[in-house]
Amino acid sequence: MLEDRMGYYSALDYQQTLYGMTGKSSCLTMSDDELASTLEALRSEGYLHELHDFSN
């Protein structure tokens, strides 16, 4: 996603983008619901083409 948007990315870019999207700078600190919501947002933006429903 970052490479698509900016042409490059670094660890800091990743953390800042994730923080902007979720308020957290690491997926490790996210709850299952936060992760699912983030994945759904990325899917709706067209970054994840084959996202299956793993909530069941």
N, C-alpha and C positions, 0 to 999 in steps of 0.2 A: 504494500500500500504506500509506504513512504517513498519507495523507489519510483512508483508510478506518479506520485504527486510532486516529488522534488528532484527526481533523477539520481538521488543518492540518499543515504541515511547513515547515522552513527548511533551508538548506544544512547547518547544524550538526546538525539532527535527522537528515538524510539520512546524513551521515558517521557519526554515532554509531550509527544503526541498522545500517548496513552493517558497521561495525566489530564490533558485537555479533554479527552473523550470520557474519562471515568472518574477523575479526581484521585487516581492512584497511579503510582509510577512503576508498578510491577504487577504482573498477573498473579504472582504468588500471594499477594495481599488481598485478592478479590474473592468474594464469596461465589458459590456456584451460580446464584442468580445474577450477580454482576458479570461473570464470565459469559453466561448465556445471553444477556442483554447486549454485551459488547459484540459477540459473534453475530447476533441478529442485526445489529447496526451495520457491521461490515458487510454482511450478506446483502442487506437492502441497498447498500452503496455499490454493489456489484463486485466486491473484492473476493467474496467466497461464493463460488458458483455451485458447488455441490454440498451445501451444508444440510446435514440430515438432522432430524429432530431427535436429540439424545436425552430429552427430558423424561422420557418414559422409562 
